[in-house]
Amino acid sequence: MCGICGYIGTNKISGREMLEQLNQTLYHRGPDAGDVWLAENVGLGNRRLKILDLSDNGNQPMISQNGRFVIVYNGEVYNYLELAKELKERFGTTLRTGTDTEVILEAFAHYGRKTFAMLNGMFAIAIYDKEKKTLLLARDRSGIKPLYYHHDSTGGVIFASELNSFRVIKDIPLQINRDIVPVFLHLGFIPTPWSIYRNIYKVRPGTILEMNGHSVSEERFYTFLPGGEKLLIRKETVALDQLEELMLSSVKYQLQSDVPVGIFLSGGTDSSLVAAIAAKAHTKQVNTFTIGFRENKFDESVFAEKVAKQLGTNHHPFIVSLDDATEMLEKVTDVYGEPFADSSAIPTMIVSRLAKKHVSVTLSGEGGDELFYGYGSYRWARRLSNPFLRGGRKIAELLLRATKLSRNQRVAEMLAFESDTYLPSHIFSQEQYFFSDIELRRLMSYHPGIMEGHFHLFETRLRGSQRKLSPKERQALYDQDYYLPGDLLVKVDRASMHFSLETRVPYLDHRIIEFAGNLHEGLKVKNGTDKYLLKKLLFRYLPSSLFERPKQGFTIPLDLWMRNSWDSNISTYLSKEIVERHGFVRYDEVQSVLSRYKSGKQEFLYNRIWALITLHRWLEKFHG
C-alpha cells in the first residue's frame, strides 16, 4: 500500500526537488520508504507502506529486468503468487523480490496492457515505457484505490493518489468547478470522473489512460454488466455453495500479509461474515476493532462484542465521546481534500486510528449492501416503477405534505421527481436525505447544469446489458458505479491511509461482483429479508439470534449533536457573511431549510444542512 505521483510532458514540475515535494505530500500513505525517478520530461514518485517483503528490495520506483519499464504502484494484487508462477513457467522469469509490485511489472513486460485484466486486487498503477516514451495510468475495477490527474492545454499530465497533492504545484490554477457543486449537494460526494476543480479529474475504475506528453487516450479494460437470462443463478443450494467458495477464496487472498492483519467489525451482516471466515481461515488469532457511541441508540458495539466473543477474536472496542468526534471533525476537511458530506468518515477515522496501534492491514465489509440489496433504496426503486403509484404520486405527495408529519414529508420528497432519467440518483439522494433536483433549482444561485452529463454516463453503461434490468438492479448498479467509488471507498481509503493503515474489501473481489450480478433477485431479497443469501451463509458460521435487530449502519448521532454541541457549525459556516461571500447558494433558501429543520417538523433535513456546512467549511479552509 502506497502513495504515488508523477508527471509527463509538463513544465509545471521542474526537477527532482519539486517532484520530491509532491511525493512528500503522500508521506502518510507510505511512511516506510520513499523515492523518485526522473528522465527527460517525465518523473515518478512513490511513498511505501511495507506490507509484503519488508526489505528495501521492494521499494519503488522499480525498474523492470529488461530495463524498459518503470513502475510506481499503490494497492495489493492478491493473485500475485499465481502470476509469479506463470511468469516462471512461461518465460523463465526469476523474481528478485517477494513483492506483488515486481510481479505486475514483469507481467507487463510480457503481456502489456492485458496485464491489468489479469490482476485480482485493488490498485492504482503508473508505468512508464522508456522505449515508446509513454506513460500508462490504470485503476482497479471498482475504484478501490484513488488516482487523480491534471491535464493541461499543452498535453502534459500530473498525477497523484490524493487531490491535496496538487496544492503544492503553484502553476496549477485550482479553479472550482461550479457545475459540480450542485451534484455534491445532491449526492453528498463528488462522483468520478470529476473533482471539485475544473482541471483535475479522477481516473475511472477499470480504465487505462495512455499519455505521451502531447495527448491523453482512454481505454476500458473492464466493464461488468449482468449476463443474459440463461446465466441467472436461481437455485438456492447451488448459489449458497458458490458464494461460500468465493468468499473463502477472497478472504484467504486478502489475509496475505507480512504484517499483522485485523477486521473492522460493526456487528452487522457484512463485517461479521468477513470476520467469521477470517477467524476460520487465518492461522493466527484475528484482531477485531469496533467503536460505539455513548448515545445508546447509535451504539452497536455491544453486538460486535457478542460476535467477537463467539468467534474468539482478539477484540478491541472503543466508545466514542463527543469530544473525540469533535477533534476528528477538524481533520476531515484536510484529509478528504474536497467537499465530502458522509459524516461516517469521522468514526471511520477514529476506528482506523485505533486499529493502527495494533495492525497495519484491516479487512472491511464495504460492498455487501450494494451487491446483495441491503438498502431501502432498492425497495423504493421497485415501488416507483409501479404504474399505479406513479400515476397517483402527485396527489399522494400533496396529501402527505398536508399531514406535517416528518416521516410523511420525507416520503413526499421521494415522490417529487420530474424525470425518469434522474430517478436512480433521486432515489439515492432522498434515501440519504440530501437535496433533490427540484430543491437545487431553488437553492443554487445559478443554474445547475451538469446533472444531465452525470446521468448520461450511467445510461450509456446500461445499454450494454444482455437482459432487461429490473428497477432494483438498475439502482444497485448505480450504487456500484457511483456510491461505492465516490463515497464509501473514498471514505475508507482516506481515513485509513491517513493513519498509514491499509484496508482491504473482500466483497469487491471481481469474481464476487460478477456472481452477485448474475444472482436472481429472489435470492437477494426473500420473504422480506434483505441480503437473504448473504445471511444464509453467515448463519453457517454464527447463530442467527446474534443478528435479530433492525439495520443501524455505521454512523454518528449527527442530528442530535447538530441540535446541541455542534450547533456552532450552523451559525459559523451558514452565516450570511460566509454564504454570500462564496455565492454558491442563496442565503434566503438556506434560512428556509434551517427554519424547517429547527422547527422539529422535518428532522430528515439534517443531512442537507450537513452538506451545506461541509461545503462552506471546505470553501473557508481552501478558498477563504
C-alpha positions in Angstrom: 0.0 0.0 0.0 1.5 3.3 -1.0 1.0 6.8 -2.4 2.1 7.5 -6.0 2.6 10.6 -8.1 4.4 11.8 -11.2 4.2 13.7 -14.4 4.9 13.7 -18.2 5.3 16.5 -20.7 4.7 19.4 -18.4 6.8 22.4 -17.3 4.8 22.8 -14.1 7.2 20.5 -12.3 10.9 21.3 -12.7 13.5 18.9 -11.4 13.9 16.5 -8.5 13.3 18.9 -5.7 9.8 19.8 -6.9 8.9 16.1 -7.6 10.2 15.2 -4.1 8.0 17.9 -2.6 5.0 16.4 -4.5 5.9 13.0 -3.3 6.2 14.1 0.3 2.6 15.2 0.4 1.8 11.5 0.4 4.1 10.6 3.3 1.1 9.4 5.5 0.3 6.8 2.8 3.7 5.3 2.9 6.0 6.3 5.8 8.3 3.3 5.5 10.2 4.4 2.3 10.1 7.0 -0.5 12.0 7.8 -3.6 11.6 9.4 -7.1 12.8 8.6 -10.6 13.3 11.2 -13.4 14.2 11.2 -17.0 13.7 13.7 -19.8 10.3 15.5 -19.1 9.0 12.6 -17.0 9.1 11.7 -13.4 7.6 9.1 -11.0 7.4 9.2 -7.2 6.3 6.7 -4.5 5.8 6.6 -0.8 5.8 3.0 0.5 3.9 1.3 3.3 5.6 -2.1 3.7 3.1 -5.0 3.6 4.9 -7.7 1.5 8.6 -8.3 1.5 9.6 -5.9 4.3 13.1 -5.4 3.0 14.1 -2.4 0.9 14.2 -4.7 -2.2 10.6 -3.9 -2.7 11.0 -0.1 -2.7 9.7 1.9 -5.6 10.0 3.3 -8.3 11.0 -0.1 -9.6 12.6 -0.8 -13.0 11.9 -4.0 -15.0 14.5 -6.6 -15.5 14.8 -5.7 -19.2 15.3 -2.1 -18.2 12.5 -0.8 -20.3 9.7 -0.1 -17.9 9.4 1.9 -14.6 6.5 1.4 -12.2 5.0 3.1 -9.2 2.1 1.4 -7.7 -0.5 1.7 -4.9 -2.5 -1.3 -3.8 -2.4 -5.0 -3.4 -2.7 -7.8 -6.0 -3.8 -10.9 -4.3 -3.1 -13.4 -7.0 0.5 -12.4 -7.4 1.9 -15.8 -6.4 -0.1 -17.5 -9.2 1.1 -14.9 -11.7 4.7 -15.2 -10.5 4.5 -19.0 -11.1 3.1 -18.4 -14.6 5.9 -16.0 -15.4 8.5 -18.6 -14.2 6.9 -21.4 -16.2 6.2 -19.5 -19.4 9.1 -17.0 -19.6 11.7 -18.3 -17.1 11.4 -15.1 -15.0 13.1 -15.3 -11.7 11.9 -12.5 -9.4 14.3 -10.5 -7.3 11.8 -9.6 -4.6 8.8 -11.0 -2.8 6.5 -8.2 -3.8 3.4 -8.0 -6.0 4.9 -4.8 -7.5 7.6 -6.8 -9.3 5.1 -9.4 -10.4 2.9 -6.6 -12.0 6.0 -5.0 -13.6 7.4 -8.2 -15.1 3.9 -9.4 -16.3 3.5 -6.0 -18.0 6.9 -6.5 -19.7 5.5 -9.7 -21.3 1.7 -9.1 -21.6 1.5 -5.3 -21.9 -1.8 -3.7 -21.0 -3.6 -7.1 -21.0 -1.9 -7.4 -17.6 -4.4 -5.2 -15.8 -7.3 -7.6 -16.5 -5.3 -10.4 -15.1 -5.0 -8.8 -11.7 -7.2 -9.7 -8.8 -6.9 -6.9 -6.3 -7.0 -3.1 -5.7 -4.6 -0.9 -7.5 -3.6 2.4 -8.9 -0.6 1.9 -11.2 1.7 4.1 -13.3 4.1 2.5 -15.8 6.5 4.5 -18.0 7.7 2.9 -21.2 11.2 4.3 -21.9 11.2 3.0 -25.5 7.8 4.4 -26.6 8.1 7.4 -24.1 4.6 6.8 -23.0 3.0 6.8 -19.5 0.1 4.5 -18.6 -2.2 5.0 -15.6 -4.5 2.2 -14.6 -7.1 2.0 -11.8 -8.7 -1.2 -10.4 -12.2 -2.5 -11.5 -14.1 -1.0 -8.6 -12.1 2.2 -7.9 -10.9 1.0 -4.5 -7.6 2.8 -4.9 -7.6 6.5 -5.8 -5.9 8.2 -8.7 -6.2 11.9 -9.8 -4.7 13.6 -12.7 -4.3 17.1 -14.1 -4.2 17.5 -17.9 -3.1 20.9 -19.2 -3.6 22.6 -22.6 -0.1 21.5 -23.8 -0.9 17.8 -23.3 1.2 17.5 -20.1 -0.1 15.4 -17.2 0.5 15.4 -13.5 -1.0 12.6 -11.4 -1.2 11.8 -7.7 -3.1 9.5 -5.2 -4.8 12.4 -3.5 -6.2 15.7 -4.5 -4.4 17.6 -1.8 -1.0 16.9 -3.5 -1.8 19.3 -6.4 -1.9 22.2 -4.0 1.9 22.3 -3.8 2.2 22.9 -7.5 1.7 26.7 -7.7 1.3 26.7 -11.5 -1.9 24.6 -11.4 -4.8 27.1 -11.2 -7.2 25.5 -8.8 -10.5 26.8 -10.2 -13.6 25.5 -8.5 -15.9 23.5 -10.8 -19.2 25.4 -10.2 -21.1 22.9 -12.2 -20.2 20.0 -9.9 -21.2 21.8 -6.6 -25.0 21.0 -7.1 -24.1 17.4 -7.8 -22.2 17.3 -4.5 -25.3 18.8 -2.7 -27.4 16.2 -4.4 -25.2 13.1 -3.6 -23.0 14.2 -0.6 -19.9 13.4 -2.6 -18.3 14.3 -6.0 -18.6 11.4 -8.4 -16.0 10.1 -10.8 -14.6 11.4 -13.2 -15.0 14.9 -11.7 -13.3 16.6 -8.8 -14.1 19.9 -7.2 -11.6 21.5 -9.6 -12.2 22.1 -13.3 -8.8 20.9 -14.4 -8.3 17.8 -12.1 -10.1 14.5 -12.7 -10.4 11.1 -11.3 -9.3 8.1 -13.4 -12.4 6.0 -13.9 -12.5 2.5 -12.4 -11.4 -0.3 -14.7 -9.7 2.2 -17.0 -6.3 2.8 -18.6 -5.1 6.2 -19.6 -2.2 6.5 -22.0 -0.3 9.7 -22.4 2.9 10.8 -24.2 3.1 14.5 -23.2 1.0 15.6 -26.1 -2.3 13.8 -25.8 -4.3 11.5 -23.5 -6.3 8.5 -24.6 -8.7 6.4 -22.5 -9.5 2.6 -22.7 -11.7 0.5 -20.5 -10.1 -2.8 -19.6 -13.0 -3.9 -17.5 -16.8 -3.3 -17.7 -19.2 -5.6 -16.0 -22.9 -5.9 -16.7 -25.2 -8.7 -15.8 -25.4 -11.5 -18.4 -28.5 -12.9 -20.2 -31.4 -14.8 -18.6 -29.6 -18.1 -19.1 -26.8 -17.0 -16.9 -29.0 -16.2 -13.9 -28.3 -18.3 -10.8 -31.7 -19.4 -9.4 -31.1 -22.5 -7.3 -30.5 -21.6 -3.6 -28.3 -24.5 -2.6 -26.1 -24.1 -5.6 -25.8 -20.3 -5.1 -25.1 -20.7 -1.4 -22.2 -23.1 -2.0 -20.8 -20.9 -4.8 -20.9 -17.8 -2.6 -19.2 -19.6 0.3 -16.4 -20.8 -2.0 -15.9 -17.3 -3.4 -15.9 -15.7 0.0 -13.5 -18.2 1.4 -11.2 -17.6 -1.6 -11.4 -13.8 -1.4 -10.8 -13.6 2.4 -7.9 -16.0 2.2 -6.4 -14.0 -0.5 -6.8 -10.8 1.4 -5.3 -12.2 4.6 -1.9 -12.4 2.8 0.5 -10.1 4.6 3.9 -9.9 6.2 2.5 -7.6 8.8 -0.4 -8.1 11.4 -4.0 -8.1 10.0 -7.3 -7.2 11.6 -11.0 -6.8 10.8 -13.3 -3.8 11.1 -16.3 -5.3 12.9 -19.5 -3.4 13.2 -21.6 -6.4 14.3 -23.7 -6.3 11.2 -24.0 -9.0 8.5 -21.3 -7.9 6.1 -18.4 -7.4 8.5 -19.4 -10.3 10.7 -19.3 -12.7 7.8 -15.8 -11.4 6.8 -14.7 -11.8 10.4 -16.2 -15.3 10.7 -14.4 -16.5 7.6 -11.2 -14.9 8.6 -11.3 -16.5 12.0 -11.7 -19.9 10.4 -9.1 -19.3 7.6 -6.4 -17.5 9.5 -3.6 -19.4 11.2 -3.4 -16.8 14.0 -6.0 -15.2 16.3 -7.8 -12.4 14.4 -7.9 -8.9 15.7 -11.2 -7.1 15.5 -12.0 -3.4 16.0 -15.2 -1.7 16.7 -16.4 1.6 18.0 -19.7 2.6 19.7 -21.3 5.8 20.9 -22.4 6.9 24.4 -25.8 7.6 22.9 -27.3 4.1 23.2 -29.5 4.4 20.1 -26.4 4.6 17.9 -24.2 2.1 19.8 -23.8 -1.3 18.1 -20.6 -2.1 19.8 -22.4 -4.5 22.1 -23.5 -6.6 19.1 -20.0 -6.6 17.7 -18.6 -7.7 21.1 -21.0 -10.7 21.0 -19.9 -11.7 17.6 -16.2 -11.3 18.6 -16.8 -13.5 21.6 -18.5 -16.1 19.6 -15.6 -16.1 17.1 -12.8 -15.9 19.7 -11.2 -12.9 18.2 -8.8 -10.5 20.0 -11.4 -7.7 20.2 -10.6 -4.0 20.6 -13.7 -1.9 21.4 -13.7 1.9 21.7 -16.6 4.1 22.8 -16.6 7.5 21.0 -17.3 10.6 23.0 -18.5 13.9 21.6 -15.0 15.3 22.3 -13.4 12.5 20.2 -15.7 13.2 17.3 -15.2 17.0 17.5 -11.4 16.6 17.5 -11.7 14.4 14.4 -14.2 16.7 12.7 -11.5 19.3 12.5 -9.3 17.0 10.5 -11.9 15.7 8.0 -11.7 18.7 5.7 -7.9 18.4 5.4 -7.9 14.6 4.9 -10.6 14.4 2.1 -9.4 17.4 0.1 -12.7 18.2 -1.5 -16.2 18.6 0.0 -17.3 15.2 1.4 -20.6 15.0 3.4 -20.6 11.4 4.6 -20.4 12.0 8.4 -19.4 8.4 9.0 -16.0 9.5 7.8 -15.5 10.7 11.4 -16.0 7.3 13.1 -14.1 5.6 10.3 -11.1 7.8 11.0 -11.4 7.1 14.7 -11.6 3.3 14.3 -8.6 3.5 11.8 -6.5 5.3 14.4 -7.4 2.6 17.0 -6.6 -0.3 14.6 -3.2 1.2 13.6 -2.0 0.8 17.2 -2.2 -3.0 16.7 -2.1 -3.9 12.9 -1.1 -2.4 9.6 -3.8 -4.2 7.5 -7.5 -4.4 8.0 -10.4 -6.0 6.2 -13.7 -4.2 5.8 -17.3 -5.1 4.7 -17.9 -2.4 2.0 -19.8 -3.8 -1.0 -22.1 -6.2 0.7 -25.1 -3.9 0.7 -24.7 -2.9 -2.9 -24.2 -6.4 -4.2 -26.8 -8.2 -2.2 -29.5 -5.5 -1.7 -29.1 -4.2 1.8 -30.6 -0.7 1.3 -34.1 0.7 1.4 -33.4 2.5 -1.9 -33.9 -0.8 -3.7 -37.4 -1.2 -2.3 -38.1 2.4 -3.4 -36.8 1.6 -6.9 -39.4 -1.2 -7.1 -42.2 0.9 -5.7 -41.6 3.8 -8.0 -41.8 1.5 -11.0 -45.4 0.6 -10.1 -47.6 2.3 -12.7 -50.4 2.8 -10.1 -48.1 4.6 -7.7 -46.5 6.6 -10.5 -49.9 7.7 -11.8 -51.1 9.0 -8.4 -47.9 10.1 -6.9 -48.5 13.9 -7.4 -51.8 13.6 -5.4 -50.1 11.4 -2.8 -47.3 13.9 -2.5 -49.8 16.8 -1.8 -51.7 14.7 0.8 -48.5 13.6 2.6 -47.2 17.2 2.8 -50.5 18.3 4.3 -50.1 16.0 7.3 -47.0 17.9 8.5 -45.5 14.7 9.9 -41.8 14.4 9.4 -41.9 10.8 8.0 -44.7 11.7 5.6 -42.7 14.8 4.5 -39.8 12.6 3.7 -41.9 10.2 1.6 -43.4 13.2 -0.2 -39.8 14.3 -1.1 -39.2 10.8 -2.5 -42.3 11.1 -4.7 -41.3 14.6 -6.0 -39.3 13.9 -9.2 -39.8 15.1 -12.7 -37.8 12.7 -14.9 -37.0 9.0 -15.1 -33.6 9.9 -16.4 -32.6 11.1 -13.0 -34.5 8.5 -11.0 -31.6 6.3 -9.7 -29.8 9.4 -8.3 -33.0 10.9 -7.0 -33.8 7.7 -5.1 -30.2 7.6 -3.7 -30.3 11.3 -2.8 -33.6 11.1 -0.9 -32.7 7.9 0.8 -29.5 9.7 2.1 -31.5 12.9 3.0 -29.7 15.2 0.5 -31.1 17.8 -1.8 -33.4 16.8 -4.7 -33.0 18.2 -8.2 -36.1 20.3 -7.6 -34.8 21.7 -4.4 -31.5 22.5 -6.0 -33.1 24.8 -8.6 -34.4 26.9 -5.7 -31.2 26.7 -3.6 -28.5 27.4 -6.1 -27.6 30.9 -7.0 -27.1 29.8 -10.6 -28.4 27.2 -13.0 -27.1 23.7 -12.1 -26.2 22.4 -15.5 -24.0 19.3 -15.1 -26.7 16.9 -13.8 -27.5 15.7 -17.3 -23.9 14.8 -18.0 -23.7 12.8 -14.8 -26.6 10.6 -15.8 -25.7 10.3 -19.4 -22.6 8.3 -18.3 -24.8 5.8 -16.3 -27.4 5.4 -19.1 -24.7 4.8 -21.7 -23.3 2.0 -19.5 -26.6 0.3 -19.1 -27.2 0.0 -22.8 -24.7 -2.9 -22.9 -26.7 -5.2 -20.7 -27.7 -8.5 -22.2 -31.1 -8.6 -20.4 -33.7 -6.0 -19.3 -32.7 -4.9 -15.9 -35.2 -4.6 -13.1 -35.6 -1.3 -11.2 -33.7 -2.9 -8.2 -30.8 -4.0 -10.5 -30.5 -0.5 -12.0 -30.5 1.1 -8.6 -27.8 -1.4 -7.3 -25.7 -0.8 -10.4 -25.9 3.0 -9.8 -24.6 2.4 -6.3 -21.8 0.3 -7.6 -20.8 2.9 -10.2 -21.1 6.0 -8.0 -21.8 5.4 -4.3 -19.0 2.8 -3.8 -16.1 4.5 -5.7 -17.3 8.1 -4.9 -18.2 7.8 -1.3 -17.7 4.5 0.6 -14.3 3.6 -0.8 -13.1 7.2 -0.6 -14.2 7.3 3.0 -12.3 4.2 3.9 -9.2 4.9 1.9 -8.6 8.4 3.1 -9.5 7.6 6.7 -7.3 4.5 7.0 -4.4 5.8 4.9 -4.3 9.0 7.0 -3.0 6.7 9.7 -0.9 4.6 7.4 -3.3 1.7 7.6 -4.2 -0.5 4.6 -7.8 -1.5 4.3 -9.0 -4.3 2.0 -12.5 -5.1 0.8 -13.2 -8.8 0.2 -16.7 -8.3 -1.2 -15.2 -6.3 -4.1 -13.3 -9.3 -5.5 -14.4 -9.1 -9.1 -15.5 -12.7 -9.0 -18.0 -11.9 -6.2 -19.2 -8.9 -8.1 -19.9 -11.0 -11.2 -21.6 -13.7 -9.1 -23.9 -11.2 -7.5 -24.6 -9.5 -10.8 -26.0 -12.8 -12.1 -27.7 -13.9 -8.9 -31.5 -14.0 -9.2 -33.2 -11.2 -7.2 -35.3 -13.7 -5.3 -32.1 -14.9 -3.6 -31.1 -11.4 -2.7 -34.4 -10.5 -1.1 -36.7 -13.3 0.0 -39.8 -13.3 2.2 -39.0 -9.7 3.2 -35.4 -10.5 4.2 -32.7 -8.2 2.6 -29.4 -9.8 1.8 -31.1 -13.2 2.1 -28.3 -15.3 0.6 -25.6 -13.5 2.4 -27.4 -14.0 5.7 -27.9 -17.7 4.9 -24.1 -18.0 4.5 -23.5 -16.0 7.7 -25.7 -18.4 9.7 -23.4 -21.3 8.7 -20.8 -19.6 10.9 -22.8 -17.7 13.5 -26.1 -18.1 15.3 -28.9 -16.1 13.7 -30.0 -14.9 17.1 -27.0 -12.5 17.1 -28.5 -10.5 14.2 -32.2 -10.3 15.2 -32.3 -6.4 15.2 -33.0 -3.6 12.7 -30.2 -2.4 10.4 -28.4 0.5 12.0 -25.5 1.4 9.8 -22.1 2.9 10.7 -23.0 6.4 11.6 -22.7 9.1 14.3 -25.7 10.8 16.1 -25.4 13.7 13.8 -28.9 15.1 14.2 -28.6 15.1 18.0 -25.2 16.7 18.0 -26.1 19.3 15.5 -29.0 20.4 17.6 -26.8 20.7 20.6 -23.0 20.8 20.9 -22.3 21.2 17.1 -24.9 24.0 16.5 -22.0 26.4 16.3 -21.2 24.8 12.9 -24.5 26.2 11.7 -24.1 29.7 13.0 -20.5 29.9 11.7 -20.5 28.2 8.3 -24.0 29.1 7.3 -23.8 32.7 8.3 -25.0 35.4 5.9 -21.4 36.6 5.6 -19.9 33.3 4.5 -22.8 32.1 2.4 -23.0 35.3 0.4 -19.2 35.8 0.1 -18.8 32.4 -1.7 -22.1 32.8 -3.6 -22.9 29.2 -4.5 -26.3 29.1 -2.7 -29.0 31.6 -1.9 -28.9 32.7 1.7 -32.7 33.0 1.9 -33.1 29.4 0.8 -30.5 28.2 3.4 -32.5 30.1 6.0 -35.7 28.4 4.9 -34.1 24.9 5.2 -32.8 25.8 8.7 -36.1 27.2 9.8 -37.9 24.0 8.9 -35.2 21.8 10.5 -35.2 23.8 13.7 -39.0 23.6 14.0 -38.6 19.9 14.6 -41.2 19.0 11.9 -38.6 17.9 9.3 -35.8 16.2 11.2 -34.6 14.5 8.0 -33.2 17.8 6.8 -30.1 17.4 9.0 -28.1 15.8 6.2 -28.9 18.6 3.8 -27.7 21.1 6.4 -24.6 19.0 7.0 -23.8 19.1 3.2 -24.1 22.9 3.2 -21.8 23.1 6.3 -19.3 20.7 4.7 -19.2 22.8 1.5 -18.7 26.1 3.3 -16.2 24.6 5.8 -14.2 23.4 2.8 -14.5 26.8 1.0 -13.3 28.7 4.1 -10.4 26.3 4.5 -9.1 26.3 1.0 -10.6 29.4 -0.7 -11.5 31.7 2.2 
